[in-house]
């Protein structure tokens, strides 16, 4: 199992996580994924890549520190994103019953291990 797959596996073991992936912030393309059936990884990667890429550029232009974690909440779940080294973003799609705190901890740890 690749190092990326092992990191994604840790994230997807968190209760309520429907899938996790690594995406490029620049173009939103999927680099690696581990998703449940019915989860559209390409759409999540494109959204998270664009959102995180824009946040990184905006905070840099404003002279602020880069965000460590992004939580986009929706009615039926959330999209979580943690910028990693280089151009990578770690993304998780979670249901409304997910343990967000544990998912955040696992994602920040995993993002720190990439590179």
Secondary structure, DSSP 8 states (H G I E B T S, - for coil): --HHHHHHHHHHTSTTEEEEEEEETTT--EEEEEE-TT--HHHHHHHHHHHHHHHHHHHHHTT----S-EEEEETTEEEEEEE-STTEEEEEEE-TTS-HHHHHHHHHHHHHH--
